[in-house]
């Protein structure tokens, strides 16, 4: 496996700091969610992304993914079209800078739309994006997140979208919090799995709906079991640390979290 981290972890770092830290700490790559602390716009920030990718490659660091905010489960047709147009702009950017993977979301279920309708809406949007992504040599990966936290639901979407350019991204936390084990996730998504996010978390009290992000190995998310299950099934792809410092400023700084995460990951006997 190869290891990366998302720039969500380090909102105050420059691209130069990101590349240097990745190289010095022993990561193989990064995925770009933020640049200069701000979410990336695929049109406005085209040149900035190209420069960032070049800087990382100069340091021997691969840019594995560009992380979009695209969400396709929209009850408003115009908004769904805007999300699809945004995804096409992201595909064009990924093609231009030769980054192989884009992360997208299903999103939450809008009020008044039932689960089946939402699943169909996301599948239809991804089906429209499939030919564009195939032509660009880019994989679009639907993350287990929001109302699509369950691998069962992501699998339902993918079953309706045969394009090889449409895949799954397994986030360690969300399937676990909805009751799915690592082996269940792999049974459902293994054939279409393109990328993996790891994070650990714990509930302050048993049964609480709230979660606190913690360093790897300090929470209840079965990350060790997840990685061992991936290894058993021959997964040789990317595992990326998603330390959400941008959204949770109270958690430890990247100077603490990123060294801890890579040491923990590299120390596993897989």
C-alpha positions as CSV (number, residue, x, y, z in Angstrom):
1,X,0.0,0.0,0.0
2,X,1.0,3.6,-0.5
3,X,0.2,6.3,2.1
4,X,-0.9,9.9,1.6
5,X,-2.5,12.7,3.6
6,X,-5.2,15.2,2.7
7,X,-4.3,18.9,2.9
8,X,-7.4,19.2,5.2
9,X,-4.8,18.3,7.9
10,X,-2.8,21.4,7.5
11,X,-4.9,24.5,6.6
12,X,-2.1,26.9,7.6
13,X,0.6,25.3,5.5
14,X,1.9,26.5,2.1
15,X,2.3,24.0,-0.7
16,X,6.0,24.1,-0.1
17,X,5.4,23.0,3.5
18,X,3.0,20.3,2.4
19,X,5.5,18.8,0.0
20,X,8.4,19.0,2.4
21,X,6.5,17.5,5.2
22,X,5.2,14.6,3.1
23,X,8.8,13.8,1.9
24,X,10.4,14.2,5.3
25,X,7.8,12.2,7.1
26,X,7.8,9.3,4.7
27,X,4.5,9.7,3.0
28,X,4.2,8.6,-0.7
29,X,1.8,11.3,-1.7
30,X,-0.9,13.8,-0.9
31,X,-4.4,14.6,-1.9
32,X,-5.5,18.2,-2.4
33,X,-8.6,19.4,-0.7
34,X,-7.2,22.8,0.3
35,X,-4.6,25.2,-1.1
36,X,-3.5,28.1,1.1
37,X,-6.2,27.0,3.6
38,X,-9.1,27.5,1.1
39,X,-11.2,25.0,-0.7
40,X,-10.2,24.6,-4.4
41,X,-12.3,25.9,-7.2
42,X,-11.5,23.9,-10.4
43,X,-11.8,26.9,-12.7
44,X,-10.6,29.8,-10.6
45,X,-7.6,27.8,-9.1
46,X,-6.5,25.9,-12.3
47,X,-3.1,27.5,-12.4
48,X,-2.6,27.3,-8.6
49,X,-3.4,23.6,-8.7
50,X,-1.0,23.0,-11.6
51,X,1.8,24.8,-9.7
52,X,1.0,22.8,-6.5
53,X,1.1,19.5,-8.4
54,X,4.4,20.4,-10.0
55,X,5.9,21.5,-6.6
56,X,4.9,18.1,-5.0
57,X,6.3,16.2,-7.9
58,X,9.6,18.1,-7.7
59,X,9.8,16.9,-4.1
60,X,9.1,13.3,-5.1
61,X,5.6,13.3,-3.8
62,X,2.7,12.1,-5.9
63,X,-0.6,13.9,-6.0
64,X,-3.0,11.0,-5.7
65,X,-6.4,12.8,-5.7
66,X,-8.3,16.1,-6.0
67,X,-11.1,16.2,-3.5
68,X,-14.2,17.9,-4.7
69,X,-17.3,19.1,-2.9
70,X,-19.7,17.8,-5.6
71,X,-22.9,16.4,-4.2
72,X,-25.4,14.9,-6.6
73,X,-28.4,14.0,-4.3
74,X,-30.3,17.2,-5.1
75,X,-34.0,17.7,-5.3
76,X,-33.6,20.8,-7.4
77,X,-32.9,19.9,-11.0
78,X,-31.0,23.2,-11.6
79,X,-28.7,22.5,-8.6
80,X,-28.1,19.0,-9.8
81,X,-27.0,20.3,-13.2
82,X,-24.7,22.8,-11.5
83,X,-23.1,19.9,-9.5
84,X,-22.6,17.9,-12.7
85,X,-21.1,20.9,-14.5
86,X,-18.7,21.4,-11.6
87,X,-17.7,17.7,-11.7
88,X,-17.0,18.1,-15.4
89,X,-14.7,21.1,-14.6
90,X,-12.9,19.0,-12.0
91,X,-12.4,16.2,-14.6
92,X,-10.9,18.6,-17.0
93,X,-8.6,19.9,-14.3
94,X,-7.5,16.4,-13.2
95,X,-6.8,15.5,-16.9
96,X,-4.8,18.7,-17.4
97,X,-2.6,18.1,-14.3
98,X,-2.5,14.3,-14.7
99,X,-4.1,13.5,-11.3
100,X,-5.9,10.1,-11.6
101,X,-8.6,10.4,-9.0
102,X,-11.5,12.7,-8.0
103,X,-13.5,12.3,-4.8
104,X,-17.2,13.1,-4.9
105,X,-20.2,12.8,-2.5
106,X,-23.7,11.6,-2.8
107,X,-24.8,14.1,-0.1
108,X,-27.6,14.1,2.3
109,X,-31.2,13.0,1.4
110,X,-33.2,16.1,0.6
111,X,-36.5,16.6,2.5
112,X,-39.3,15.0,0.5
113,X,-37.0,12.7,-1.5
114,X,-37.0,9.0,-0.4
115,X,-33.9,6.9,-0.2
116,X,-34.6,5.0,-3.5
117,X,-35.1,8.3,-5.4
118,X,-31.8,9.7,-4.0
119,X,-29.9,6.6,-4.9
120,X,-31.2,6.8,-8.4
121,X,-30.4,10.5,-8.7
122,X,-26.8,9.9,-7.7
123,X,-26.4,7.0,-10.0
124,X,-27.9,8.9,-12.9
125,X,-25.5,11.8,-12.4
126,X,-22.5,9.5,-12.2
127,X,-23.6,7.6,-15.3
128,X,-23.6,10.9,-17.2
129,X,-20.0,11.6,-15.9
130,X,-18.7,8.2,-16.8
131,X,-17.9,8.7,-20.5
132,X,-16.2,12.1,-19.8
133,X,-14.1,10.5,-17.0
134,X,-13.2,7.5,-19.2
135,X,-12.0,9.8,-22.0
136,X,-9.9,11.8,-19.5
137,X,-8.3,8.8,-17.9
138,X,-9.7,9.9,-14.5
139,X,-11.5,7.9,-11.9
140,X,-14.5,9.5,-10.0
141,X,-14.8,7.9,-6.6
142,X,-18.0,8.1,-4.5
143,X,-17.1,8.3,-0.8
144,X,-18.9,6.5,2.0
145,X,-20.2,9.7,3.6
146,X,-23.3,11.6,4.5
147,X,-26.5,9.7,3.6
148,X,-24.3,7.4,1.6
149,X,-22.1,6.4,4.6
150,X,-23.2,2.8,4.1
151,X,-21.3,0.6,1.7
152,X,-24.6,-1.1,0.9
153,X,-25.9,2.2,-0.5
154,X,-22.7,3.1,-2.4
155,X,-22.9,-0.5,-3.9
156,X,-26.5,0.1,-4.9
157,X,-25.3,3.3,-6.8
158,X,-22.4,1.5,-8.5
159,X,-24.5,-1.4,-9.5
160,X,-26.4,1.0,-11.8
161,X,-23.3,2.6,-13.2
162,X,-21.1,0.1,-15.1
163,X,-18.5,2.6,-16.2
164,X,-15.0,1.6,-15.1
165,X,-14.3,5.2,-14.4
166,X,-16.8,5.3,-11.6
167,X,-15.7,3.7,-8.3
168,X,-15.9,3.8,-4.5
169,X,-13.9,5.5,-1.8
170,X,-14.0,3.8,1.6
171,X,-13.8,6.2,4.5
172,X,-13.0,4.2,7.6
173,X,-15.3,6.1,10.0
174,X,-18.6,6.3,8.3
175,X,-19.5,2.6,7.5
176,X,-18.3,1.7,11.0
177,X,-20.6,4.2,12.6
178,X,-23.6,2.8,10.7
179,X,-22.8,-0.7,11.8
180,X,-20.7,-2.2,8.9
181,X,-17.6,-4.3,9.5
182,X,-14.5,-4.1,7.3
183,X,-15.2,-7.4,5.7
184,X,-18.8,-6.4,4.9
185,X,-17.5,-3.2,3.2
186,X,-15.0,-5.2,1.1
187,X,-17.6,-7.8,0.2
188,X,-19.8,-4.9,-1.2
189,X,-17.2,-2.5,-2.6
190,X,-14.0,-4.5,-3.1
191,X,-14.2,-4.9,-6.9
192,X,-14.9,-1.2,-7.3
193,X,-12.6,0.2,-4.6
194,X,-10.3,3.0,-5.9
195,X,-9.2,4.8,-2.7
196,X,-9.2,4.6,1.1
197,X,-9.4,7.3,3.8
198,X,-8.4,6.5,7.3
199,X,-9.3,8.3,10.5
200,X,-10.0,7.2,14.0
201,X,-12.7,8.6,16.4
202,X,-14.5,7.8,19.6
203,X,-17.8,8.6,21.2
204,X,-17.6,10.6,24.5
205,X,-20.2,8.2,26.0
206,X,-21.5,4.8,24.9
207,X,-24.2,5.2,22.2
208,X,-23.7,8.9,21.7
209,X,-24.4,10.2,18.2
210,X,-21.4,12.5,18.6
211,X,-17.8,11.6,17.7
212,X,-14.5,13.0,18.6
213,X,-11.6,12.7,16.1
214,X,-8.5,11.2,17.7
215,X,-5.0,10.0,16.7
216,X,-4.8,6.6,15.0
217,X,-5.1,3.7,17.5
218,X,-6.7,5.9,20.2
219,X,-10.3,5.5,19.1
220,X,-12.9,2.8,18.4
221,X,-12.8,2.8,14.6
222,X,-11.4,-0.6,13.5
223,X,-8.7,0.9,11.3
224,X,-6.2,-1.9,12.0
225,X,-8.7,-4.5,11.1
226,X,-9.7,-2.6,8.0
227,X,-6.1,-2.4,6.7
228,X,-5.5,-6.1,7.5
229,X,-8.7,-7.0,5.6
230,X,-7.5,-4.9,2.6
231,X,-4.1,-6.6,2.7
232,X,-5.7,-10.1,2.9
233,X,-7.6,-9.3,-0.3
234,X,-4.6,-8.0,-2.2
235,X,-5.3,-4.3,-2.1
236,X,-2.1,-2.5,-3.2
237,X,-3.6,0.9,-3.7
238,X,-3.6,4.2,-1.7
239,X,-4.5,4.8,1.9
240,X,-4.9,8.4,2.8
241,X,-4.9,10.1,6.2
242,X,-7.9,12.4,6.5
243,X,-7.1,14.5,9.5
244,X,-9.9,17.1,9.5
245,X,-8.1,20.0,11.1
246,X,-9.8,22.5,8.8
247,X,-13.2,21.6,10.1
248,X,-12.1,20.7,13.7
249,X,-9.5,23.3,14.8
250,X,-9.6,21.8,18.4
251,X,-7.9,18.6,17.3
252,X,-4.0,18.3,17.5
253,X,-2.0,20.2,15.0
254,X,-0.5,18.6,11.9
255,X,2.9,18.7,13.4
256,X,1.7,16.2,15.9
257,X,-0.9,14.2,13.9
258,X,0.8,13.6,10.6
259,X,4.0,12.1,12.1
260,X,1.9,9.9,14.5
261,X,-0.3,8.7,11.6
262,X,2.5,7.6,9.3
263,X,4.4,6.0,12.1
264,X,1.3,4.0,13.2
265,X,0.5,3.0,9.6
266,X,4.1,1.9,8.7
267,X,4.3,0.0,12.0
268,X,1.4,-2.3,11.2
269,X,2.2,-5.9,10.4
270,X,0.0,-6.3,7.3
